[in-house]
């Protein structure tokens, strides 16, 4: 668990998290955006593996996946609530 003190790992993790969360801010999620995001996250996790080891890459990939799915779920819930409110007050 020495990778927690490595600044390179934190930089790679923050880039991967930013890339995973970014598609949630677009109005329409398209396949090219998702593919580019997935490729960028994969490159960041691979860099984590080569720089700091296997455990750090697994930790980074789990955190990135969790952040991306959470952002997508929150976006879908907020979008659903907004759609419900628009239909209710017509």
C-alpha positions in Angstrom: 0.0 0.0 0.0 2.9 2.3 -0.6 1.2 3.7 -3.7 -1.0 6.0 -1.5 2.1 8.2 -0.9 3.0 8.3 -4.6 2.0 11.6 -6.3 2.2 10.0 -9.7 -0.6 7.5 -8.7 -2.8 10.3 -7.4 -2.3 12.3 -10.6 -3.2 9.3 -12.8 -6.2 8.5 -10.5 -7.5 12.1 -10.8 -7.2 12.0 -14.6 -9.0 8.7 -14.7 -11.8 9.9 -12.4 -12.2 13.1 -14.3 -12.5 11.1 -17.6 -15.0 8.7 -16.0 -17.2 11.5 -14.7 -17.1 13.7 -17.8 -19.7 11.9 -19.9 -22.3 12.6 -17.2 -22.1 16.3 -18.1 -23.1 15.9 -21.7 -26.7 16.2 -22.8 -26.6 13.2 -25.0 -24.2 10.3 -24.3 -22.9 9.0 -27.6 -20.9 5.9 -28.3 -17.7 7.8 -29.5 -17.6 9.8 -26.3 -18.0 6.6 -24.2 -15.4 4.8 -26.3 -12.9 7.6 -25.9 -13.5 7.9 -22.2 -13.1 4.1 -21.7 -9.9 4.1 -23.7 -8.5 7.0 -21.7 -9.4 5.4 -18.4 -7.8 2.1 -19.6 -4.6 4.0 -20.5 -4.5 5.6 -17.1 -5.1 2.3 -15.3 -2.4 0.7 -17.4 0.0 3.5 -16.5 -0.9 2.9 -12.8 0.0 -0.8 -13.3 3.4 0.0 -14.8 4.3 2.8 -12.4 3.1 1.5 -9.1 2.0 -2.2 -9.4 -0.9 -4.5 -9.6 -2.7 -3.5 -6.3 -2.7 0.1 -7.2 -4.1 -0.6 -10.7 -6.9 -2.7 -9.3 -7.7 0.0 -6.7 -7.6 2.7 -9.3 -9.9 0.8 -11.7 -12.4 0.0 -9.0 -12.5 3.7 -7.9 -12.8 4.8 -11.5 -15.6 2.4 -12.3 -17.5 3.3 -9.1 -17.2 7.1 -9.8 -18.3 6.7 -13.4 -21.3 4.5 -12.5 -22.3 6.8 -9.6 -22.1 9.9 -11.9 -24.2 8.1 -14.5 -26.8 6.9 -12.0 -27.1 10.4 -10.4 -27.5 12.0 -13.9 -30.2 9.5 -14.8 -32.1 10.1 -11.6 -32.0 13.9 -11.9 -33.0 13.6 -15.6 -35.9 11.4 -14.7 -37.1 13.8 -11.9 -36.9 16.7 -14.3 -38.9 14.8 -16.9 -41.5 13.8 -14.3 -41.9 17.4 -13.2 -42.3 18.7 -16.7 -45.0 16.1 -17.5 -46.8 16.7 -14.2 -47.2 20.5 -14.6 -48.3 20.5 -18.3 
